[in-house]
C-alpha cells in the first residue's frame, strides 16, 4: 500500500471513529433524558425509585398500611432499603426481598438480622456510601430510635442506628430523611449535595411536625419537597396541603403525592 493511500485509509477510519463517538454521545444523552428517575409513593414512608431498568423500594410498610394501594406480591425490585427497624418501616421487607431475590441495604445490625432471616444483604453505616449497579447510596444521620419489637415475646431487638438515604441514579439525587427530629446537620447535608427531591416526615409525635419539617426543608434546599409519614395513624394526622403552602411561602417548591401516585424527575 502506498503512503498516500495509507493516509487516506487512516483518515477514513478516524472519521468513522469520531462520527461513532458523536453518535454514541447523542444516544447516551437521549437515553438519560428518556429514562428519568421514576418515583412512586406507597403511603407512610414507603417510596419506590426506578431508573435504567433497576428499581429499589424504601421502607416497604404495605401490609397493615391502610393507605397503600399495592400488595407486597406486586412489588418487583432488585433492592430493599431500610432506614431503621421499626415495624412501620421494616414492614414487608423480608417477604419482598425473598420473593425477588433482592438485596436488603441497611445498617450493619439490621442487615445482620435480615440475613439471619434468609435475605441477601448489604450492610452499611451512617456516613458511608456505596455504588451499586443502579447508582450510589449514602447513609445519613437521623435522630430517632431503631428496634424490632416482638410483641408476642414481649422482647425488643436492637436494630442499629436510624438513618436516611441519599440516592443518586441517572444524575438525579433523592434524599429520604427517614424518621427524624430536627437537627442542624441537615443544613450541612443540603450544602454539600444538590438534591432534586426530598421526602420529609411531617407527622409529629414520632418524628418532626410541620414546623420543624419546614425548617428542615429550608436547610436541605431540595428542588422539590414531598411530605411523608402522616395520616397512617390518628396520632400522626396532618394536613399535607397546608405544609406545602408553608413551603411555598418560604420560596420552596412542594408537592403532595397520594399513595400510588408517580413522579418523574
N, C-alpha and C positions, 0 to 999 in steps of 0.2 A: 504494500500500500504506500503511495506517495505521501510526502509530508503534508501537501495541500489537502489531499483527500482525508488524511487522518485528522487534521484540524477541523475539517468540515463535519466529520462524524462526531467528534468530541463536542463541537458547538451544538449539534443537534441533541446529543444526549443531555447536556447541561440545560438546554432549553426545555426538554421534556421533564427533567427533574424539577426545575423551577416552576413550570406550569402545574406539575403534580402537587408541589408544595403549596402553591396558592390555592389549588382546588381543595386540598386536604384541610387547609385552614378555614376555608369557607364552609366546608362540610361540618367541621368541628363547631364553628361558631353557630351555624344553623341548628345543629343538634342541641347545643346548650340552650338556645332560645326556645326550641321546640320542647325540650324536656325541663320545664321549670319544676321547682320544688312543689309537690302537691301535698297539702296538709289536710287531714280530716280530723275533726274534733268529735270525740265519742262521749262527751259529758264528763263531769267531775274534773279530773286532771289528765284524762286519757287522750293522747294525741298520737296520730299515726302520720308518718312522714315518708314520702316516696319520691325517688328520683333515679333515673337511669336504670330502671328495671329492678331496683332494690327498694325494700320497704322495712321500716322499723316502727315499733309501737312503744310508746312510753306509758308506764303505769296503767296497764290494761285491767282496770276495775270495771268489768262488764256485768257479770253475774251478781245480782243484788243491787245493781245500779239502775234504778227505775228510769233514768234519763237516757241510758244507752239504747241506740237503735240497732246495734249489731250484736250478734252472739259470738262467743269465743270460737265456735267451729267454723265461722265465716271469715275469720281473720287469717290472712296469708302474709306472712312476714319472714324475713331472714334473721331479724334481731329483735330482742325484747329488752328495753332499757328501764331500769328501776331506780327511781330517785331515793326510795327508802323502803322499809319493810312493813309499814302499816298495811292492814288488810285492804283499805280503800285505795291502795296503790299497787301492792303485790297482786291482789285480785286474782285474775285468771292467768297469770304469767306462766306458771308451770304447765298448765293444760295447753296453752298456745305454743310454748317452746317445744314441748314434746311432739305435738301433732305436726308442727312444721319443721322439726329438726333444727330449730332456730337457736341462736346463741343468746344467753342472758348476760347483759352487761350491768354490773352493779358493784358496790363496794366489796372489798375482799371478803368480809364476814358474810354478807348476804349472798354473794356469789358462791361461797363455800357451802352454805346451807342449801342453795338451789342445786348444786352439784350432787349433794347427798340425796336429793330427791330424784336424781336421774337426768337433770338438764345439762346441756352443753353450756359452759360459762366462760366469760372473760372478766376476771376481776380487775377492778380499778380502785383508785382512791382520790380523795379531794386534791385538786391542783394538778392532777396528772392528765395527759392527753394521749390519744392513740389513734392512728389512722387505719381504719377498716377498709374493706373493699367498696363501701358505699360513701365514705367520707371520713371526716375527723370528729372525734368526740372528746370534749374536755369536761371533766367533772369540777363543779364549783361548790363552794361552801353554801350551806343553808342552815338557818337557825331553827331547829325543830328537834324531834326525837325520832327514834327508829327501833322498832321491836316487832317480833312476831308474837301475837297474843293467842295462846292456845286455851280457849275458853273452857273446853271440856276438862282439861287437865289443870285448870287454874294455874297456868305456868306461862312465863314470858321468856322468850329467847332474844338475846341481844342481836340487833340487826345491823350493827356498824353505825357510822355517822350518816346523817341525812345529807343529801346534796342536790345539785341542779345539773343540767346538761347544756353545754354549748355545742351545737351540732352544725357542722359545715358540710353541705352537699351541693355540688354543682355551682360553687361560688357564692352560695347564699348561706347565711348563718341564722339559726333559730336558737333562742335561749328559753329553755324550760326551767323556771326558777325552783321547781319542786315545791314542797310545803315549807314555808319560811316566814319568820317575822322580819321586820325591817332591820337592816344592818348596813353600815356606811360603806363597806367594801363593794356594795352594788355600784357605787359611783366609780370605783376602780375598774370593775368589770366592764362598765359602759364606756369608760375612757380608752380601754385597751382593745376593744372589739367593735367592729362595725356590725351591728345586729339588725337584721332585716325584720324579724318578728319575735316578740317576747310573749310568753304565756305566764301571766302573773296571777297568783291566788288573791282573791278578794273576800273570801267568806267570813273572816273574823273568827273569833273563839279559838280555833285550832291553828290559824295562820294569820297573816296580815288582814286587817279590814280595809275598806275602801280608802280611807285617808292615808294610811301607811302605804298602801299599794300605789296610790297616786305619787307619793314621794319616791317610791322605788322605781316607778316608771320614768320619772324625770331623770333619775340618776342613770338608769340603764340606757335611756335615749334611743330606743329601737325605732325603726321606721314605722312599725305598726305594733300596737299592744293589744293583746286579746286577754280578757279576764277569764279565769278558770277557778275551780274549787269553790263553787257556790251552788245553792239550791238543792243539792243532793239530799241533805237532811235539814229538818226545820231549824236547827241551831246555826246553820250557815246560810240562811235565806238572805239574799241580797238582790238589788236591782242593778244588773249589769249595764243597762242603758244609762242610768244616772252616772255610773262610773265612767263610761265612755264620754259622756258630756263633760265631766270634770277634766278628763284628759284633753279634750278639745279646747277647754278654757285655758289650759296651760300651753297651747300651741302644739299638742301632740296628737297623733292620729291613732284612733282606737276602733275596734270592731268587735261586736258581739257575734260569736259563732254559736248557732244552735247545734245540739247533738246531731251528728250525721252530716253536717254542712262541711263543704270543702272550700279550701282557699288555695290559690296558686300564687307563688311569688317568683 
